[in-house]
Amino acid sequence: MFDAPLPTHTRVLILGGGIHGVGVLHDWVSRGYQDAHLIEKNTLGSATSSKSTKLIHGGLRYLEQLREMGMVFEALRERSLLLHVAPDLVHPVELLFPLLQKEWTSTWKIQIGLTLYDRLAGRAGLAPHKKIPLDQVKKRMPGLRVDKFSSVFSFWDGQTDDLGLVYRVAASSVQNGGSISQHHRVERITPSAKGWCVQVRTPSGALQEIQAQYVVNCLGPWANTLLLDSNLPVPYQAINNKGAHLLCRDIGLTAGLFLPSLQGDGRIVFALPWEGYTLVGTTESLYEDNLDDVHIDAQETQYLLSVWNAYFRTPFTKTDLIRTFAGLRWLPLDAKHSISKTSREHVVGETRIGDSLLLTLYGGKLTTYRSLSEKIGNRLMQEAGENKPSRTQDPKVWVSKERTPQVPPPADRF
Ligand SMILES: Cc1cc2nc3c(=O)[nH]c(=O)nc-3n(C[C@H](O)[C@H](O)[C@H](O)COP(=O)(O)OP(=O)(O)OC[C@H]3O[C@@H](n4cnc5c(N)ncnc54)[C@H](O)[C@@H]3O)c2cc1C
């Protein structure tokens, strides 16, 4: 299903089979076009899009920065949409936000933040936030050291299987007429008289060319490398912010938790029930190493274990780790802010040669992949002088659970 032969010509060529690549393909074919193809060098979703915290969320902590308000609003709208179109893949999850004893003065801040979060979600939102008495939290999570907290707030967000979502969107794209070639690596893009000429390395090692009028570069952390290798201008600088997670045995968490880091630096570690496991993450650090070999290091593992062990009587050690994984947040560079405060908002760079347009995506979130893909589709519509609307909000252009093919997960998944 995802191993279509390479076309020699296509109107839209999408590079990269993460959530954004498949999202752009789905958007395009949902408009009623079939002239789009996607190329992925490994398997779909095998990079960042299977290494996330798996939350479909507005991002409560982004509300600390007023400039992120629009992004939170958009993400909350997308959250309700995904809960609607893929209810078997995206489901509500309760999250507990505890305040440490010494942080009692921040109670009003979190109250305001959660009220705003509820309001931004509007009527389509999930249950509103509430404060939970500490003895109730203790009953629900006997292993949690509740004595560390002055108060605990509960609110709801969405949770997903990120890789499952990539495959669902990809399968929906193929059903609507798109085509995908996994295990093909894009080597170079050059302008030609007929548009862009994209050189692709096939699994046999041969080089094949595809002519495309529009190219959408959704290579995430690899996006600028391709442009530089192709001697094309780089529209934006970006940085890679590495995040790592631990997947541990299930300890019966009935809700997710925001655990404040021990350094008092405002960082948060999530502890989430996920698919019968406990997911603990994430770290944040600038990454400038090999993009094809991103993994958690000993220090990150130690940091996550120590945060968990500070709050839970059931300690985790390295022997409890079922799997670890790390991914890169590819963020448009914002020199004025620290790495955890660099905006998660996206930008789309444009490179034009004659009538041919190359769009390069920077930033983005799993949660907002659909609306961002729609914006990219709208830009292509404008460029083509056509006006077919995106239909990805309509469950009819989605394959249902039963029709999603059983695709083996990437080998390193568990
Ligand atoms: C630690 C962490 C936690 C996160 N948590 C959340 C969260 O809870 N909620 C949320 O909404 N977002 C979250 N995000 C953000 C979200 O995961 C990313 O925004 C999203 O997955 C990026 O997808 P992408 O398609 O842009 O990139 P990728 O998934 O990286 O896809 C790029 C693809 O391009 C392919 N590729 C690269 N080079 C070539 C080439 N030359 N030829 C062909 N293919 C190539 C790669 O193999 C890859 O599959 C998180 C991110 C990280 C890192």
The ligand as an SDF file (V2000), in Angstrom:
LIG
                    3D

 53 58  0  0  0  0  0  0  0  0999 V2000
   10.1740   14.6740   22.2500 C   0  0  0  0  0  0  0  0  0  0  0  0
    9.0180   15.2320   21.4690 C   0  0  0  0  0  0  0  0  0  0  0  0
    7.7520   15.2390   22.0060 C   0  0  0  0  0  0  0  0  0  0  0  0
    6.6860   15.7620   21.2840 C   0  0  0  0  0  0  0  0  0  0  0  0
    5.4420   15.6830   21.8120 N   0  0  0  0  0  0  0  0  0  0  0  0
    4.3890   16.1670   21.1180 C   0  0  0  0  0  0  0  0  0  0  0  0
    3.0870   16.0430   21.6430 C   0  0  0  0  0  0  0  0  0  0  0  0
    2.8600   15.4340   22.7020 O   0  0  0  0  0  0  0  0  0  0  0  0
    2.0730   16.5710   20.9210 N   0  0  0  0  0  0  0  0  0  0  0  0
    2.2770   17.2200   19.7480 C   0  0  0  0  0  0  0  0  0  0  0  0
    1.3130   17.7190   19.1830 O   0  0  0  0  0  0  0  0  0  0  0  0
    3.5060   17.3110   19.1980 N   0  0  0  0  0  0  0  0  0  0  0  0
    4.5630   16.7900   19.8440 C   0  0  0  0  0  0  0  0  0  0  0  0
    5.8110   16.8520   19.3050 N   0  0  0  0  0  0  0  0  0  0  0  0
    5.9950   17.4490   17.9850 C   0  0  0  0  0  0  0  0  0  0  0  0
    5.6880   16.4500   16.8700 C   0  0  0  0  0  0  0  0  0  0  0  0
    6.1230   15.1680   17.2220 O   0  0  0  0  0  0  0  0  0  0  0  0
    6.3970   16.9230   15.5920 C   0  0  0  0  0  0  0  0  0  0  0  0
    6.0260   18.2530   15.3040 O   0  0  0  0  0  0  0  0  0  0  0  0
    6.0320   16.0800   14.3690 C   0  0  0  0  0  0  0  0  0  0  0  0
    6.0990   14.7050   14.6450 O   0  0  0  0  0  0  0  0  0  0  0  0
    6.9780   16.4400   13.2400 C   0  0  0  0  0  0  0  0  0  0  0  0
    6.6040   15.6930   12.1150 O   0  0  0  0  0  0  0  0  0  0  0  0
    7.2930   15.9290   10.7060 P   0  0  0  0  0  0  0  0  0  0  0  0
    6.4840   15.1980    9.7070 O   0  0  0  0  0  0  0  0  0  0  0  0
    7.4970   17.3870   10.4950 O   0  0  0  0  0  0  0  0  0  0  0  0
    8.7610   15.3410   10.8590 O   0  0  0  0  0  0  0  0  0  0  0  0
    9.2710   13.8240   10.9310 P   0  0  0  0  0  0  0  0  0  0  0  0
    8.3140   12.9410   11.6410 O   0  0  0  0  0  0  0  0  0  0  0  0
   10.6620   13.8730   11.4530 O   0  0  0  0  0  0  0  0  0  0  0  0
    9.2700   13.3850    9.4070 O   0  0  0  0  0  0  0  0  0  0  0  0
   10.3020   13.7060    8.5030 C   0  0  0  0  0  0  0  0  0  0  0  0
   10.4790   12.4890    7.6040 C   0  0  0  0  0  0  0  0  0  0  0  0
   11.3690   12.7960    6.5360 O   0  0  0  0  0  0  0  0  0  0  0  0
   12.0880   11.6080    6.2350 C   0  0  0  0  0  0  0  0  0  0  0  0
   13.2890   11.9640    5.4970 N   0  0  0  0  0  0  0  0  0  0  0  0
   14.3800   12.6430    5.9530 C   0  0  0  0  0  0  0  0  0  0  0  0
   15.2640   12.8210    4.9570 N   0  0  0  0  0  0  0  0  0  0  0  0
   14.7330   12.2420    3.8380 C   0  0  0  0  0  0  0  0  0  0  0  0
   15.1590   12.1310    2.4980 C   0  0  0  0  0  0  0  0  0  0  0  0
   16.3350   12.6370    2.0840 N   0  0  0  0  0  0  0  0  0  0  0  0
   14.3480   11.5020    1.6210 N   0  0  0  0  0  0  0  0  0  0  0  0
   13.1390   11.0050    2.0070 C   0  0  0  0  0  0  0  0  0  0  0  0
   12.6850   11.0840    3.2760 N   0  0  0  0  0  0  0  0  0  0  0  0
   13.4750   11.6960    4.1850 C   0  0  0  0  0  0  0  0  0  0  0  0
   12.3880   11.0230    7.6230 C   0  0  0  0  0  0  0  0  0  0  0  0
   12.7030    9.6520    7.5450 O   0  0  0  0  0  0  0  0  0  0  0  0
   11.0810   11.3040    8.3550 C   0  0  0  0  0  0  0  0  0  0  0  0
   10.1840   10.2070    8.3000 O   0  0  0  0  0  0  0  0  0  0  0  0
    6.9020   16.3020   19.9990 C   0  0  0  0  0  0  0  0  0  0  0  0
    8.1860   16.2690   19.4380 C   0  0  0  0  0  0  0  0  0  0  0  0
    9.2260   15.7270   20.1530 C   0  0  0  0  0  0  0  0  0  0  0  0
   10.5800   15.6610   19.5380 C   0  0  0  0  0  0  0  0  0  0  0  0
  1  2  1  0
  2  3  1  0
  2 52  2  0
  3  4  2  0
  4  5  1  0
  4 50  1  0
  5  6  2  0
  6  7  1  0
  6 13  1  0
  7  8  2  0
  7  9  1  0
  9 10  1  0
 10 11  2  0
 10 12  1  0
 12 13  2  0
 13 14  1  0
 14 15  1  0
 14 50  1  0
 15 16  1  0
 16 17  1  0
 16 18  1  0
 18 19  1  0
 18 20  1  0
 20 21  1  0
 20 22  1  0
 22 23  1  0
 23 24  1  0
 24 25  2  0
 24 26  1  0
 24 27  1  0
 27 28  1  0
 28 29  2  0
 28 30  1  0
 28 31  1  0
 31 32  1  0
 32 33  1  0
 33 34  1  0
 33 48  1  0
 34 35  1  0
 35 36  1  0
 35 46  1  0
 36 37  1  0
 36 45  1  0
 37 38  2  0
 38 39  1  0
 39 40  1  0
 39 45  2  0
 40 41  1  0
 40 42  2  0
 42 43  1  0
 43 44  2  0
 44 45  1  0
 46 47  1  0
 46 48  1  0
 48 49  1  0
 50 51  2  0
 51 52  1  0
 52 53  1  0
M  END
$$$$
